[in-house]
Amino acid sequence: MKVEFTAAQDALRKELRTYFENLMTPDLKAECDEAMGEGGGPLWREALKKMGKDGWIGVGWPKELGGRGMSPIEQFIFVEEVMRAGYPFPFLTTESVGPQLAEHGNERQKREIVPKILAGECLIAIGYSEPGAGTDLASLKTTAVKDGDGWVINGQKMWTSLAHFCDYVWLACRTDPEAAKPHKGISMFMVPTSDPGWSCSPVHTLGEVRTNATFYDNIRVADDAMVGELNGGWKLVTSQLNRERLSLVNFGPTAEMFNNVVRWAQNLELPDGGKLIDEAWVQMNLAKVRAGVEALKLVCYKQAWAMTEGNLEMADASAAKVYGSEFFIEVYRLLGEVIGEASLISRRTEGANPIASRIERLYRTASIITFGGGTNEIQRDIISAAGLWMPRASR
């Protein structure tokens, strides 16, 4: 079977690659690198707004919502290219929470928040995990209590990545503590980070990537801050996570890193003559990475197609996340071997090679996405139960 893009999709990819070559100025690249791939700086924000103004953020969104009306496949091509270019795209906002608001949000949310997402003017963090509720998310304790025509929210969340420069938190709260099953009493809210009752503290990870602990102290929100139905938040959580898991394993940056290391090996002369690329073990390492990237491409493209058909399955999204996240760790190990000792030197060390030091940083950060978006152990349970119809794990 031959799998290929249409002529229009190939043309879109070429157009996007040229667009990002012009967008990613040296100053913007330097700012993004300093932010450890998270973004949030002034040049990063300007670039995001330019993408919005030029109509790229919503290339696969419906025209009635302000998009270009293409399919999820074109949207995936866009995200692949923007991340390949080295721009830390806020996919949690545009690719996972945004579509939930577009489908389940109320009229105010669709009128005020969705257009700002597509304009690159609104960023959203995700508030799920808590100090005592991570893998067992249904046991969360953050509460939203009905008070007149609004809700009062109290609680704490952990691992609220990007919250320190986001406008809202997509927040899971317990609204019915007496529900027969814990996941039946959860509702979703859009909580503004501008509220005086909201605060966050940084949590610095092994890879120098910042995440956050966030706090909600008597935050009052109106009824129209709720997304979807009362006590119907669990469905929105699982749907958002399916999209997030696919977004986490975008292969664009990895494919670009592979190309850089291939060029490195082609140019590096060995002391005894010849090039590094001529070594059999180097060829084997590079072949393993290339084969894995091509496999991940097919997995991701299939999921993008499934979204086009309106049929993104939970088990498939989990399988993509498990394979992609664990493959990335292996990629940086294999490419690090090719580079050699230079791949162990931090970018902050004087004389560090940019390509080699990037592998050093990525190897330290890659493990994060094995538990971001749901731990891989739980993803394997989902694949087993929802994909293979095997008995559920007893946890």
C-alpha positions in Angstrom: 0.0 0.0 0.0 1.3 3.4 -0.9 0.8 6.1 1.6 1.3 9.7 0.4 0.0 13.2 0.7 -2.0 14.9 -1.9 -0.4 17.5 -4.2 -2.1 20.2 -2.2 -0.8 18.9 1.1 2.7 18.7 -0.3 2.4 22.2 -1.5 1.2 23.3 1.9 4.2 21.7 3.6 6.6 23.5 1.2 4.8 26.8 1.8 5.0 26.3 5.6 8.7 25.4 5.5 9.5 28.6 3.7 7.3 30.6 6.0 9.0 29.4 9.1 12.5 29.8 7.6 11.6 33.5 7.4 9.8 33.7 10.7 12.6 32.1 12.8 15.1 34.9 13.0 18.4 34.4 15.0 17.0 36.5 17.9 13.8 34.4 18.0 15.8 31.2 17.9 18.0 32.4 20.7 15.1 33.4 22.9 13.3 30.0 22.3 16.5 28.1 23.1 17.0 30.1 26.3 13.5 29.3 27.4 14.3 25.6 27.1 11.8 25.0 24.4 8.9 26.4 26.4 8.3 29.8 24.8 6.6 32.7 26.6 9.1 35.4 25.7 8.2 38.7 23.9 9.6 37.6 20.5 7.8 34.2 20.9 4.5 36.0 21.6 5.0 38.3 18.6 5.6 35.3 16.4 2.6 33.5 17.7 0.4 36.5 16.9 1.8 36.7 13.5 0.9 33.1 12.8 -2.6 33.9 14.0 -2.8 37.0 11.8 -1.6 35.0 8.8 -4.3 32.4 9.4 -2.0 29.5 10.2 -2.9 28.5 13.8 -6.4 27.4 12.7 -5.5 25.9 9.3 -7.5 22.8 10.1 -10.3 24.5 12.1 -13.8 25.2 10.6 -14.2 28.5 8.8 -17.2 29.4 11.0 -14.8 29.4 14.0 -12.2 31.5 12.2 -10.1 28.7 10.7 -9.2 27.9 7.1 -11.6 25.0 6.9 -9.0 22.3 6.1 -8.8 18.9 7.8 -6.9 17.7 10.9 -4.3 16.3 8.5 -3.4 19.8 7.3 -3.5 20.9 10.9 -1.0 18.2 11.8 1.3 19.2 8.9 1.3 22.8 10.3 2.2 21.7 13.8 4.9 19.3 12.5 6.5 22.1 10.5 6.3 24.8 13.2 8.0 22.5 15.7 10.5 21.2 13.2 11.5 24.9 12.8 12.4 25.0 16.5 9.4 27.1 17.6 7.9 25.8 20.8 4.3 25.8 19.7 1.6 25.9 22.4 -0.2 22.8 21.2 -1.9 22.2 24.6 -3.9 25.3 23.8 -4.5 25.0 20.1 -4.6 21.2 19.6 -6.1 19.8 22.8 -8.1 22.4 24.9 -9.1 24.6 22.0 -11.0 21.9 20.1 -12.8 21.0 23.3 -14.0 24.6 23.7 -15.0 24.8 20.1 -17.2 21.7 20.5 -18.4 21.9 24.1 -17.9 25.6 25.1 -20.9 27.9 25.7 -21.6 30.9 23.6 -19.4 33.3 25.6 -16.4 31.0 25.4 -16.9 30.5 21.7 -17.3 34.2 21.1 -14.5 35.5 23.4 -11.9 32.7 23.9 -11.8 30.6 20.8 -11.1 33.6 18.4 -8.2 34.7 20.7 -6.8 31.2 20.5 -6.7 31.3 16.7 -5.3 34.8 16.8 -2.4 33.7 19.0 -3.6 35.9 21.8 -4.8 33.4 24.4 -2.9 30.6 26.1 -4.3 27.9 28.3 -2.7 25.6 30.9 -4.1 22.3 32.1 -5.0 21.8 35.8 -5.6 18.1 36.5 -3.0 16.5 38.8 -2.9 17.3 42.5 -0.5 16.3 45.3 -2.7 13.4 46.1 -4.3 12.7 42.7 -2.2 12.0 39.7 -2.6 8.6 38.0 -5.9 8.3 40.0 -7.2 11.6 38.6 -10.8 10.8 39.6 -9.8 11.2 43.3 -9.0 14.9 42.8 -9.9 17.2 45.8 -10.1 20.7 44.2 -13.7 21.9 44.7 -16.1 24.2 43.0 -19.0 25.0 45.2 -22.2 26.7 43.9 -22.7 30.1 45.3 -25.6 32.2 43.9 -25.0 32.7 40.1 -21.4 31.5 40.3 -18.9 29.1 41.7 -16.2 29.3 44.4 -13.1 27.3 43.6 -10.5 26.1 46.2 -7.7 23.7 45.8 -4.2 23.0 44.5 -2.8 21.5 41.3 0.6 20.1 40.4 2.5 20.0 37.1 0.5 22.8 35.7 3.0 23.4 32.9 3.2 26.8 31.2 0.7 28.3 33.7 3.2 31.1 34.6 2.5 32.8 31.2 -1.0 31.5 30.4 -4.2 33.4 30.5 -6.5 30.5 31.7 -6.3 27.2 33.4 -8.5 24.4 32.0 -9.4 23.2 35.5 -11.0 20.0 36.7 -13.0 20.5 39.9 -15.2 18.3 42.1 -18.7 19.7 42.0 -20.5 16.7 43.5 -18.7 15.1 46.4 -21.6 12.6 46.9 -21.5 11.2 43.4 -21.8 7.4 43.2 -18.6 7.1 41.4 -15.8 9.7 41.8 -15.4 10.5 38.1 -19.1 11.3 37.9 -18.8 14.3 40.1 -16.2 16.3 38.2 -16.8 19.5 36.1 -14.5 21.6 33.9 -14.0 25.3 34.4 -12.0 28.0 32.6 -10.2 29.9 35.4 -8.4 33.2 34.6 -4.9 33.4 36.0 -5.5 37.1 36.5 -7.8 36.4 39.5 -6.2 37.6 42.8 -6.9 34.2 44.3 -4.8 32.4 41.8 -1.0 31.9 42.3 1.7 29.6 41.2 5.1 28.4 42.3 7.8 27.1 40.0 8.9 23.5 39.9 12.2 23.0 38.1 12.8 19.6 36.5 15.9 17.6 35.7 15.9 18.9 32.1 15.7 22.6 33.3 12.1 22.7 32.1 9.8 24.6 34.4 6.5 23.3 35.5 4.3 24.7 38.3 2.3 24.1 41.4 -0.8 26.2 41.2 -3.1 27.4 44.0 -6.8 28.4 43.9 -7.9 30.4 46.9 -11.6 31.3 47.0 -11.7 32.1 43.3 -15.2 33.1 42.3 -16.2 32.5 38.7 -19.5 33.0 36.9 -21.7 30.2 35.7 -20.4 30.7 32.1 -16.9 29.7 33.2 -18.1 26.1 33.2 -17.4 24.1 30.1 -19.9 21.5 29.1 -22.4 19.9 31.5 -22.4 20.0 35.3 -20.7 16.8 36.5 -19.9 15.9 32.9 -16.2 16.9 33.0 -14.7 13.4 32.9 -15.7 13.0 29.2 -14.0 16.3 28.4 -10.9 15.2 30.4 -10.5 12.0 28.4 -11.2 13.6 25.1 -8.7 16.4 25.7 -6.1 13.8 26.9 -6.5 11.8 23.7 -5.6 14.9 21.7 -2.7 15.8 24.0 -1.2 12.4 23.8 -0.9 12.6 20.0 0.5 16.2 20.2 3.2 15.1 22.7 4.8 12.8 20.1 5.1 15.1 17.2 8.1 13.9 15.3 9.1 17.1 13.6 11.9 18.2 16.0 13.3 14.6 16.1 13.4 14.4 12.3 15.3 17.7 12.1 17.8 16.6 14.8 18.4 13.3 12.9 19.2 15.3 9.7 21.6 17.5 11.7 23.5 14.5 13.1 23.6 12.8 9.7 25.3 15.9 8.3 27.7 15.9 11.3 28.7 12.3 10.6 29.1 13.0 6.9 31.5 15.9 7.6 33.5 14.6 10.5 36.9 13.2 9.4 38.4 10.3 11.3 42.0 10.3 12.4 42.8 7.3 10.2 41.0 8.7 7.2 37.4 8.5 6.0 34.3 9.9 7.5 32.4 9.0 10.6 29.4 8.1 8.4 31.5 5.3 7.0 31.6 3.4 10.3 29.2 0.4 10.3 28.0 1.0 13.9 27.2 4.7 13.0 25.2 3.6 10.0 23.3 1.1 12.3 22.5 3.8 14.9 21.3 6.2 12.2 19.2 3.5 10.5 17.5 2.6 13.7 16.5 6.3 14.2 15.4 6.8 10.7 13.2 3.6 10.8 11.7 4.7 14.1 10.9 8.2 12.8 9.2 6.7 9.7 7.2 4.4 11.9 6.1 7.2 14.2 5.1 9.3 11.1 2.7 6.6 10.1 1.3 6.3 13.6 0.7 10.1 13.8 -0.7 10.4 10.3 -3.1 7.6 11.0 -4.3 9.4 14.1 -4.7 12.7 12.2 -6.7 10.8 9.6 -8.8 9.3 12.3 -9.6 12.8 13.6 -10.6 13.8 10.1 -13.0 10.8 10.1 -14.2 11.8 13.6 -12.9 8.5 15.0 -9.9 9.1 17.3 -9.9 6.0 19.6 -8.5 6.2 23.1 -6.4 3.1 22.8 -4.8 4.3 19.5 -3.9 7.7 21.1 -2.4 5.9 24.0 -0.4 3.6 21.7 1.0 6.6 19.8 2.0 8.2 23.1 3.7 5.1 24.5 5.7 4.4 21.4 6.6 8.0 20.6 7.7 9.0 24.1 9.8 5.9 24.7 11.3 6.1 21.2 12.4 9.7 21.8 14.6 8.5 24.7 16.2 5.9 22.5 16.7 8.4 19.7 18.8 10.7 21.9 20.8 7.8 23.2 21.6 6.6 19.7 22.4 10.0 18.3 24.4 10.8 21.4 26.6 7.8 20.7 27.2 9.1 17.2 28.2 12.5 18.4 30.4 11.1 21.2 31.6 12.9 24.3 30.4 16.3 23.0 26.8 15.1 23.6 27.5 15.1 27.3 28.3 18.7 27.6 25.7 21.3 28.7 24.9 24.2 26.4 26.0 26.5 29.1 29.6 25.2 29.0 32.0 27.5 27.1 32.8 26.1 23.7 29.8 23.6 23.7 28.6 22.6 20.2 25.0 23.7 19.6 23.9 20.4 18.1 25.7 18.2 20.6 24.6 20.2 23.6 21.0 20.1 22.4 21.1 16.3 22.5 22.4 16.5 26.0 19.4 18.6 27.0 16.9 16.6 25.1 18.1 13.4 26.7 17.5 14.9 30.1 14.0 16.2 29.2 12.7 13.3 27.1 11.5 11.2 30.0 9.0 13.9 31.0 6.6 13.0 28.3 6.6 9.3 29.4 4.3 10.5 32.3 3.1 13.9 30.9 -0.5 13.4 29.6 -0.8 10.2 31.7 1.9 7.8 32.7 2.9 5.1 30.2 2.0 2.4 32.7 -1.6 3.6 32.6 -1.5 4.0 28.9 -0.6 0.3 28.6 -3.6 -0.5 30.8 -5.8 1.6 28.4 -4.4 -0.2 25.3 -5.0 -3.5 27.0 -8.6 -2.8 28.2 -9.9 -0.4 25.5 -7.9 -1.7 22.6 -7.5 -5.4 23.1 -10.6 -6.0 25.4 -8.5 -7.7 28.1 -9.5 -7.6 31.8 -8.8 -4.2 33.5 -5.8 -4.0 35.7 -6.5 -4.0 39.4 -5.1 -0.8 40.8 
